[in-house]
Amino acid sequence: MWREVELSEDGTVLRLHDGAPDARFHAVWLRDNALDPATRDAGNGQRLITLADILADLSISAARIGEGQLHVTFGPDGKACAWPLRWLHDHVYDRDDQPETGHLPAHATTWDSALNTAIPTGDLGQLQTYETARRDWLAAIRRYGFAKVTGMTPREGGLFDIVDLFGYVRETNYGRLFEVRTEVNPVNLAYTGLGLQAHTDNPYRDPVPTLQVLACLENSAKGGENMVVDGFAAALRLRGENPRGFALLAGYPMRFSYSGSAGVALQSRRPIIDLSPDGQLQCIRFNARSAAPCIDVPFADMADWYTAYRRLSDIIDDTAMEVQFKLSPGEAFIVDNTRVLHARKGYSGAGNRWLQGCYADKDGLLSTLVSLEASHA
C-alpha cells in the first residue's frame, strides 16, 4: 500500500505513491466522499451533505499517511477527514486504461453451447434453507445471466417461491403471472404451439423487466424444449466480425411496440445493443415479433444497419450458441432479460405443456447477492 503523499502547489490535487501504483485524487472528490459521521449517516451510509455544502475554493492544507489511513485537513475551513488506504485503493479513478467498447460488466462471463454440460442449477429446498447455496446460485445468475431450479412442487403460483429468494414480482398488464400454454385466439404468440426464435421479453417496455422466471407444471407434449442464448456473446461475436455493424446497432435506436390487449399500447425507442456511456454492454433488445418499423436510421446507413441486424439474427440462431433443456414438472429457469435470449421449439397438440411465468427486477437479486457475499465472505 502507499507510503507517501504529496500535494499540488494549489492544494487541489493529492497524489499517493510508493508501495502501490501512483494514484491522484482531487480535493473536491475527497471531500465529497468523506466517511465521517457529519458527511455520511453512520447507520445507512447515505450522504448528509450536498455539493452546495462544499466550499468552491476548497483545497488541501495538510495530508499524511498513518495507521493505515490517509489523513487530510481541508482549507480554508480546517475540516479534517480520514480514509482507510484500502478503501481508497478500491475507489481509484486515476487510470490510463480505457475499456474497449462493448466490454462486459463486472463478474459476467460469456458462454455458448459448451455450457450444456454444466448448466447452473439450484434445488429449491436447498436455496430456501442454506444461504451459501442461495449465494452461489445468485452468483451464477450474475455470471451467466440464467440458471435452473429443480425440486419444486408443480403447483400454480409456485414460481413466486423463486422470486421470494431475492426480491419481488414485477406486475405487468399480463398480471402477477402469466400462463404459457396453447390458447384459441391468443393475445401473444407465446400462447401457441409455434416455435419461437430466441428473444428478449417485452422490449416495448421502458424499462424492460430485467428478470423472467418460467416454471413448468406439465410437459407431456412432444417437443417444446427451451433454449437460451447469451446475447452478450452474440453481440461480441458480431463486433469481431463487423465492428461497423456493431456500432450501427448500438448507435441508432430500434422501435418496438405491442398492442395485443385491449387498452394496451406499449412503445419504446431503444438500440438493439445498448451500451453505457463508457462502452459497457448494458442491455440486448431482440424480438422480431415486437419490432416496429425502424425509422431512426439515416438512409445512408440503413442498408448496413440491416446487414448487421440480419447477421446478429443469424448468430443468435446458430445452434453453437445455444444451451437447450426440456423442463420437467417441478423445474424452472430464470433469465436476465437484459442479456439472455430465450426460445422454445415447437410442440405438437398431443399431450399437455403448461408453464407459468412472471417478471422480477435484477436490482433486488444483486442486492441480495451482495449482502450474502458480505455475510459469508
ROTI-108982 format. One record per residue (C-alpha): x, y, z. Coordinates in steps of 0.02 Angstrom, whole numbers, plus 50000, padded with zeros to 5 digits. Layout:
N
XYZ/...
This chain:
377
500005000050000/500525018149979/501795025650099/501995043550039/500835057949997/501135074349907/500065089349861/499975100149707/500515118149728/498745124549741/498185110149854/496795104549737/497585087649696/498325074449811/499505060849750/499855044349837/501405034449789/502755022349847/502165004549880/500715003949756/500375011449585/500265030349600/498515037349615/497895055249612/496325061849697/495515078749679/495185088249839/493355090449795/493165071749764/493925067549933/492815080050023/491255073949932/491685056049979/492195058950159/491715044850276/491495054350438/489785054250526/489485072550485/489585068250299/488795050950294/487495043250407/488335030150514/486835018450501/486325018450319/487865026350236/486865039650146/487685056450113/487145070450231/487855084750128/487575091749954/488835099749837/488225116649899/488985112350069/490715110249992/491715126249978/492015132149800/493805137049844/494155120549933/495955114749944/497015102850050/498105111650177/498915096050252/498975077250220/499865062250295/499795043250300/499675034350466/498815019550549/498335012750378/497375028450335/497545044450237/497285059550350/496815075950265/496475093550327/495495104450207/495635123050188/495055135950213/493835128850342/495035116650429/493895101350405/494855085250449/494435068450370/495225051150358/495025036650236/495685018850252/497015016250118/496145000150066/494535009950035/495465022549927/496325008349832/494615000849793/493965017649730/495425023649623/494835033149469/496545038749408/496785025549273/497545026249099/496735010349035/495185013848934/493984999148920/493574992748747/491884997448678/490744982648713/491654976948869/490734965648989/490014970749157/490984965349311/490754946849354/489974942449185/490654927649085/490084924148907/489594906548855/488984895748712/488324878148687/489784870948786/488834876048943/487574862148905/488674850749010/488674862349161/487014871749168/486964881549332/485594873649439/484944875049615/483744864149715/482334874949784/482384866749956/484254869649969/484074887549909/482744891150039/483704882750180/485544887050154/486154904750124/487774898650046/486804888449917/485734903649878/487284914649865/488114902849741/486524901249637/486284920149630/488124922249586/487884910249440/486454920949375/487554936349389/488944927249297/487964918249160/486314927649156/485244912149187/485024896949298/483834882349325/482864877449480/482374859649525/481464851649670/479874862149658/478114856249688/477224858449520/475824869649581/475024885649520/475964900849583/477454890249636/478624901349536/478364915149666/479424904549784/480894907849667/480634926649667/480484926249857/482304920449862/482894937849815/481534950749784/479794954749721/478684951049572/478524964849443/476714965349391/476284970049211/474724970449102/474904951449096/474614950849284/475724944849426/475964928949325/475534923249151/475074906349079/476114898948939/475024885948854/474034884348693/472544896148681/471234899748549/471464917448478/472984920948588/473484938748633/475304933448615/476164920648503/476964913148659/475244905448693/475304894248539/476244878448496/477344887548372/479224887548391/479914904348446/481564912148395/482714916648538/482174933648602/482154945248749/480454948648826/479474964848822/480714976048730/479234987848705/479274992348891/480355006048962/481144999749067/481054981449018/480764968549155/482544963649198/482164945749256/480964932549195/480504916149281/479674901549190/479074886549292/478414870049225/476814862149289/476514849849146/477564844748997/476964828948912/476874836448737/478144831248609/479424844848582/479374861648667/481194861348725/481834877748796/483404886148730/484414900648797/485714911148707/486974923248781/486564939848699/488204947448758/489174933348674/488164935848514/488494954648515/490354952048542/490414939348402/489594952248287/490854965348344/492284953648299/491574950548125/490874967748086/491414982048202/490454994748100/488874984248107/489054982748296/489235001748307/487685004348199/486594992948307/487245001748462/487175019148389/485395020148322/483765016148411/482595002248359/480735003948387/479664990748473/477794990448502/476424979448573/474534981948571/473874964248581/472674967548725/471274980048743/471864996248820/473704992048797/474835001548677/476644999648732/478055007548634/479915010148659/481365017648562/483005009748613/484525001948524/484644983248496/486374983648578/486304995748723/487965002348790/488325012848943/489215029648914/490905021148943/490515007448816/490004993348933/488724980848868/487154985248961/485644977548876/485164967448723/483434970048649/483004957348515/481234952048475/480694950848293/478864948348344/478814965248429/479884975148308/479074990948239/479644999648079/481385006648104/481355025048054/482805032048156/484245025748049/484795038047913/484545032547733/486435031647706/486635018947848/485025008947831/485704995347714/487224992347825/486124992847981/485034979047908/486564968947860/487144969648041/485394966048106/485244950747994/486964944548045/486554946348230/484964936448198/485964922648112/487194922048257/485764920548381/485024906248277/486694896948271/486494880948373/488304882748428/487714897548533/486264889148623/486014879248782/484494867748770/483464858648900/481704851948922/480874856649085/480014843149186/478584847049306/479344854949461/480764863149365/481004881249315/482284893149246/482664911549270/483474923149142/484234940349149/483084948249021/484334962048983/485604949248923/484984931548891/483794927348749/482614912548772/481714901948644/480734886048626/480504872948496/478764869848426/477714856348505/476274845248449/474464845548505/474654828448587/474944829248775/474994845048879/476274858848902/475904871149041/477144883749105/476854899049213/477934914549202/478224930649296/479404945349296/480524952349432/481914965249447/483784962149443/484204975649570/483394965149706/484374949749653/486034959049652/485654967349818/485294950449899/486854943049822/488004956949884/487264955450059/487514936650059/489294938449996/489674950850135/488984939350270/489784923450201/491444930250139/
